[in-house]
Amino acid sequence: MTTVLSWGRYPRFPQSAHAVAWRDTARSVWSETVGEHHTMLPFGNGRSYGDSCLAASGHVVQTLPLDRLLCADWNTGVLRAEPGITLEQILEVAIPRGWMLPVTPGTKYATLGGAIANDVHGKNHHVRGTFGRYVRRFALARSDGSLIECALDENTQLYAATIGGLGLTGLILWAEIQLMPIRSSMIDVTSIRFANLDEFFTLSERLDPLHEYGVAWVDCQARGSAIGRGIYMVGEHAATGPLEADQRKKRTVPFTLPVPIFNRLTLRGFNELYYRRQMHDEVKSTVGYDQYFYPLDSLLEWNRIYGRAGFQQYQCVVPAGVARDAIHAILGAIAKSGTGSFLAVLKRCGNLPSPGLLSFPLEGTSLALDFPQRDALNERLFTELDTIVRESGGRIYPAKDAHMSGADFRAAYPQWQQVEALRDPAILSRFWQRTTQT
């Protein structure tokens, strides 16, 4: 048995991980864990940031050893695998054969089960929607001993509750997904520097319909007429080039820093340098998919740079009709606070519906950035940000959350009651307990 934490290391509730190595032993491991501790929670690679991957009992059933590719049809791009396989492992076998994940989050170290449980989204939400749209079927083990196959046209209620359902409906034993064909593993990128938030919206409105991928880095410390300035990066899979799994050299943060390296001065200095590093207003390049999709994955254990207290990520989405004003107000509050992260991500989400009941994106604009854990400062700032998001009709991402009030969660995700009705009684997370039972 090992001890695991969430990626943000906040809230700090170490979990005892009961590993499952084989599908046919999953039920016995689960039964033993629940028999002694009453409830548990499935746990993949721990890439969720807050407490959605932490069991209320402190005991998780870890599926990471269940990482086998069961079968694949390389003519159609349909792949079936166990839940603990990581997106990196899928890419390593799929890309040389001309297939890509149709939707990928910002890390390839998430597991297949975690991608389903959080219904992850990526830089192409405006074109492809969420990961759940490409989940064809899966097998779900329940604590009553049943094994249920779920698909869009089979056991549809459990299918919808499990996609984005935060692991609460059962233990996925295998899942089948549809991949996307590509001609090259390289990405043609156009990087455009913009002076403020209005320019971002003008660029995204013009360029998003023309490109598969679109995302912006924004300077979270900029103020006044420069608020929301940044670099917008649109991308396409190259029409020609190699089909190779990326093998970038990786470095590791060797230890947890005693205090975070970010403060008002270092953050402002870094953001200024990052904004100015692009010498021209528009730059075209061709890069490997790893560099475009997973810039932070080249620095292993990067969460250690936030110090022993950990960090929280604040990720929200606000509706399109009020996005300019709401994002402007959010960035203004963050800049005034003097805190934030060097990697603030702004992107537009499309209107393609997810099959999942608790899917996070809605048609509008999403902003995500990290905050070193400073209790009093974060509480004041998040209260202000929550008010802006609530009054705009937006919502916060459960997979990244460690603070959202139960009232805000239940209002933003009214279908939570349907998930609760289908939740396996032997499964309970700290997030679900915090937002639905208190």
N, C-alpha and C positions, 0 to 999 in steps of 0.2 A: 504494500500500500504506500502511495506517495501523497504529498501535500501539494495542492495547486491553489492558485489565485486567479482572479480575473486580470486582464491585460493592464488595466489602469491601476491595479493594486489598491483601489479604493472603491467601496469600503473594504477594510482589511478583515476579511473573515476567511481564514485558511480552510480549505476543503480537503477532507480525506477522500482520495480517489480510489475507487474499486474498479480495477481494469477488467475489461472484457476482451479476451483474446480470440474467441471463436463464437460464431453466431449461435451454435447449439448449446453454449454454456451461458448465454446472456440472461436467460430467465432465472437460472439458479443464482447467479451473482446478484441480480436484481432482487430476487426473493429473500436472499440472506441479508442484504443491506436493509431492505424495508422491514424485515422481521425484527431486526435489532434497533433500527433508528426511525421506523414508522414511515418516513418519506425519503425520497431521493430526487435527483435530477440528472438527466443525461448530460454529459460534458465531453466536448470534443478536444480542441487544441487550446481552449481558453483565450480566444481572440476577441471575445466580447469585453467591453471596457468597464462596465459598471457591475451591477449585481444580478443581471438577468441570467447569468451562467452560474450563480451561486445557489446551492440548495439551502432551503430553510433549515434543514436538519444538520447541515455541515458535511453531508456525505453525498458524493456524486458517483455515478457509474460512468467511467471514462471509456469512450468508444475508440480512442485513437489507435489502439492495436488492430481494430477492424478496418484495415486499409487495403483490402484486396480488390482488384479489378476483376469482376466476375465474367463479363463478356462484353464484346463491342462489335458492332457492324460498321466497318470502316467505309462501306459504300453509302450508308445512309447517315452516319454520324450519331447513331444511338448507342449509348454507353450505359452499362449497369455496374454498380460498384457498392462496396460496403460504406457505411456512414463515416468511418474514420479516415478514409482516403482524403488527402489534402488537395486543394486546387492545383498546387504545384505538381503533385504526382500525376494528376489527370493531364495537365499541360505537357508533361514530359513524354507521355505516350501519344497524345492526340496531335500536337503541333507537327511533328515530323510526318504525319499522315495527312496533313492538310485540314485539320479541324481545330477550332478554338472554342473556348467557353463563350456562349453568346452574351453572357453578363458576368462581370467579375468585380468584386469589391477592390479596395485599395491594398489588400494583402493576399498573397497566394498561399499563406499558411493557414487560412481557415479550412475547415473540413467540409466535406459534402453535406453531412448532417447539419452542421452549423449554418451553411449557406441556405439550406431549406428552412431551418428553424427561425432564422432572422430575415428570410426573404430578401437577401442582399440585393443591392442595386449598384450600378457603376456609372461610368462616364457616358454611357449611351442610353440612359433611361428614356430620353426623348424619342429614341428609335426602337428600342427593344423591350422597354419595361423592366420588370424585376426578374430575378432568377427563377421565381416560382412559375413563370409562364413556360419554362422549358423543362419542368419536372413532369415526366410522363406518368410515372407511377412509383409507388414505394410499398414496402411491407412494414407494417407497424405492429410491434408487440405491445400488448397491454398487460396490466398486472393481474387480470382475471384469467390469464393463460391463453387468451385468444391471439391469433396472428391474422391481421386484416390487411388485404391488399387494397390500396386506395389509388384512385385515378380521377380524372375529371368527370368520367361517366360511371364510376364505381365507388361506392362508399363515399359519396361526394361531400357529405358534411364533415367527415373526419379529414378528408383531403384538404378542404378549405381551412379547417381549424389548425391543421398541422403546418401548412405553409405560412411562415411568419408567426407560428404559434409558440415560439420560445421554448420548444422542447417539452411542452406540458401535456401533450396528448398521448404520449407513449414513446417507445424506443424504436427508432427506425433501424431496421436490420439490413436493408439494401434499398437503393433508389436507382431509377432509370431516368436519364436526362438526354435531351437533344442538343447536340453540338452544332456549331456554325462553320460552314466551309470557308477557308481562306486560301489565298495563293502564295502568301509569304508571311513569315513571322515578323517581318519588319513593319514599322509604323511610320507613315509619312506625316510629319507634324508641322504645323504652322503656329508659331508663337507670336502673339501680338501684344505689345505693351499698351495699356490703356490708362488714362489719367485720373479717372474717377468712376463712381458707381454708374452714373448715367451712360458713360461710354461702354461699360460692361454690358448693360442691357441692350444698347444699340448693336453691339457686336454679336451678342448671342442671338438676338432676334434675326439678324441677317445670316449668320453662319451656321447655327444649329441645324436648320433644315437641309443644309448642304453637306454635312459631315456625320460620320458614324459616331465620333466621340467629341466631347467638348467639356472642358473644365477650366477653372481659373484659380490661380493663386492670388490672394488679396493681402494687402498690407493692413493688418488689423490695428496698427497704431497710427495710421494716417488720419488727419483731421481737416476740417474746413473744406475748401474746394477740392482737396485731394482725397477725401474720404472714399474708401472702396477702390483705390487705385490698385493695379496689379498686372498680371500677365495671363492672357487667355490662350489656351492651347487646344487647338482642334486637331483631330487625327483621323487617318484612314489606314486600313491595312494596305500595304504596298501591293501593286498589281504584279510585280515580279520581285524575285529575290529568294533567298534561302528559306527553307522550312526547318528551323533548328530551335530546339529548346535552349533558352538562354542559360549561360553558365557564367554569370557575372561573379567576380571576386567579392567575397563578403568579409566584413569586419564585425567584430563583436564588442559591445560596451562591456568591459570585463567585470565591472562591479557597480553596485548601486551607489550613486553619489550621495554624500551626506545631506546636501541641499540642492535644489534645482539650479541649473545654470542660467535660467531665464529670470530677468528682472526688467524694470522699465528701461534701463539704459541699454542692456545687451540686446533686448528684443527690438528696440527702435533702431539700433545700429545694424543688426542683422537684416531687418526688413529693408532698410535703405540700400544696403549693399546688394541684396537679392533683386530689388527692383531695378537698380542701375546696372546690374551685371550684363543685361542684354543691351548690346551696343546700338542696335538699330530697333526701330519701332516694330518691324516685322522681320522674322527670321524663319526660314524653312530648313528642315533637317529630316533625316531618316534615322530612326533609332530602333533598337530591339524592343520587343514588347515589354520585357522586364523593366526597362528604364522608364517607359511611359506609364505603365499601369501600377508598378510596385516600387516607387522610388525609395521608400523607407525600408523595404525588405532587404536591401543590401547592407543594412546596419542591424545586425542581430541584437536582440535584447535592448532595443533603443528605449524601451520604457524606463530603463534604469536612469536615464538622464534627468528624470523628474524628481529624483531623490527618494528618500525612504517613505515619505508621506504619500507618494503616488501622484496621480493626476485624474482629472475628470475631462471627458470630452463633451462639449456641448454641440449637439447637432440638431438643427431644427429645419423645418420646411414651412414656408408660408405661401398662401395662394397667389396665383399669378396677378390677380387684379389689384392687390395691395403690396406686391413684392418690393417695388422700389422704395416706398416709404418705410415699410417694416424693416427691410435689410439695412437701410440708411440709419434708422433708429438703433438697431442692434449694434452695428459697427460703431456708431457714435458712443454708445454706452461702454463698449469694450475699450475703445481708445481712451476714453476718460478715466477708466479704471486703471490703466497702465499695465494690465496683465494680458495674457493670451499666449499664443504659440507662434512659432516661426512658420508653421504650415497651416494656413487657413485656407479652406477649400470652398469655393463658391461654384454652384452649377445649377442649371435649370433642369427641372423634371418635366416629363411629358404627361400625356393624358391616357396612356395605355393602362387598362385596369389589370390588377393582379388577381389571381384566383384565391389568394390568401385573405383571411378575415382581418388580420392585424398588420397588413402591409403598411410601411411607413410613408413612402413617397406619395405626393399628390401633385397635381399640375400646378407648378409654381417654381420657387427658387429655394435651394437648400444651402445652408451655411454650416460648416463644421470646423471647430478648432479646439485645441487642448488647453487646459488650464492647470498649472501646478496646484496641488491641493493645499490651499490656505483657507481654513475653515470659515473665518469671519468674512474675508474678502469675497470668496466664492459665493457664500450664502447671500450677501448683499447684491452682488452682480447678477446671480442667477434669478433672484426674485424679480429684478428689474427686467431681465431678458424674458422670463416666463410671462410677465404681464404683456409685453409687446407681442409675443407669439400667440398668447391666448386671445388678445383683443383683435388680432389679425385673422383668426380662424385657422391658425397653423397648428403644428404639433411637434413633439420631440421624439427622437428615435430611441425606442426601448433598448436596443442592443448596445447603445452607447451611454445609457442613462444611469445615474446614481443618486438623483435628487428629486425627480419629478413627483409632484403631489398626486395622491390618489384621485382627487377631484379632477385635476388636469388630464390624467391618463384616461379616466372613464369618460370624460367629455369628448376627448379627441379621438378615442377609439370605442365608439358605442357598441361595436360588435364583440366587445370583450366578454359579454355575458354568454354569447354563443360558445366561445372558447371555454369559458368556465363550466358550462354544461357538459362539454365533451372532455374536459381535463381528466386525466387519469387520477383517481384519488390517491394513488401512491406517489404522485409527483407534485412537488411544490418548490418554487424558487423564492429567494428572498425578495426579488422584484415583484412577483405576483402577490406575495403576502403583503408587501408594503403598499401596493397600489390598489388592491381589490379587497383586502381584508382588514384594513385599518382606516 
